[in-house]
Amino acid sequence: MHAFSSDLIDEMEILALYNLSNHLEGLKVHNNASFKAQGAITRLFEKGLISEPDGGYLTSLGIDAAEHAQSLLTILSTQSALHT
């Protein structure tokens, strides 16, 4: 069984920040950002999900990943009507 590592969670948090309504809107992680954010951005770039090592735009694969990450966040953050 696979579990979400802290690195994967950090990467999903970054993907959740992207505005999927505007693919021309990117992110920039500055040198004073947390080590956690800097590491996540570097790993996303190395995986081919973003265009620049310090942020930039989502690639095609990155758009897919961000859509899934944001959908998962929405699903898990929403209270289910089944439990009322």
C-alpha positions as CSV (number, residue, x, y, z in Angstrom):
1,M,0.0,0.0,0.0
2,H,1.2,3.5,-0.8
3,A,0.9,6.4,1.6
4,F,1.2,10.1,1.0
5,S,4.7,11.1,2.1
6,S,5.3,14.6,3.5
7,D,7.1,15.4,0.2
8,L,4.0,14.4,-1.9
9,I,1.7,16.4,0.4
10,D,4.0,19.5,0.0
11,E,3.9,19.0,-3.8
12,M,0.1,18.7,-3.8
13,E,-0.1,21.9,-1.7
14,I,1.8,23.8,-4.4
15,L,-0.3,22.3,-7.1
16,A,-3.4,23.4,-5.2
17,L,-2.2,27.0,-5.4
18,Y,-2.3,27.2,-9.2
19,N,-5.3,28.9,-10.8
20,L,-6.7,26.4,-13.3
21,S,-9.0,29.0,-14.8
22,N,-6.0,30.9,-16.2
23,H,-3.1,28.8,-17.5
24,L,-1.1,32.0,-18.2
25,E,-1.0,32.6,-14.4
26,G,2.1,31.0,-12.9
27,L,3.8,30.9,-9.5
28,K,7.1,32.2,-8.3
29,V,8.8,30.8,-5.2
30,H,11.3,33.3,-3.8
31,N,14.5,32.5,-1.9
32,N,12.8,33.5,1.3
33,A,10.0,30.9,0.9
34,S,10.0,28.0,3.3
35,F,12.4,25.1,2.6
36,K,9.3,22.9,2.3
37,A,7.9,25.1,-0.6
38,Q,11.3,25.4,-2.3
39,G,11.8,21.6,-2.2
40,A,8.3,21.0,-3.5
41,I,8.8,23.4,-6.4
42,T,12.2,21.8,-7.3
43,R,10.7,18.3,-7.3
44,L,7.7,19.4,-9.4
45,F,10.1,20.9,-12.0
46,E,12.2,17.7,-12.0
47,K,9.0,15.7,-12.6
48,G,8.1,17.9,-15.6
49,L,5.0,19.4,-14.0
50,I,6.1,23.0,-14.0
51,S,8.1,25.1,-16.5
52,E,10.8,26.6,-14.3
53,P,12.9,25.4,-11.3
54,D,11.5,28.3,-9.2
55,G,7.9,27.9,-10.3
56,G,6.6,29.2,-13.5
57,Y,3.6,27.7,-15.4
58,L,2.1,24.3,-15.3
59,T,3.0,22.0,-18.1
60,S,0.4,19.8,-19.8
61,L,1.2,17.0,-17.3
62,G,1.2,19.6,-14.5
63,I,-2.3,20.8,-15.5
64,D,-3.6,17.2,-15.2
65,A,-1.8,16.8,-11.8
66,A,-3.2,20.1,-10.5
67,E,-6.7,19.2,-11.6
68,H,-6.5,15.9,-9.8
69,A,-4.9,17.4,-6.7
70,Q,-7.5,20.2,-6.5
71,S,-10.3,17.7,-7.1
72,L,-9.1,15.5,-4.3
73,L,-8.8,18.4,-2.0
74,T,-12.4,19.4,-2.8
75,I,-13.7,15.9,-2.3
76,L,-11.9,15.4,1.0
77,S,-12.8,18.9,2.3
78,T,-16.5,18.5,1.6
79,Q,-18.8,17.0,4.2
80,S,-20.7,14.1,2.7
81,A,-24.5,14.2,2.7
82,L,-24.3,10.5,3.4
83,H,-23.3,11.1,6.9
84,T,-26.1,13.5,7.9
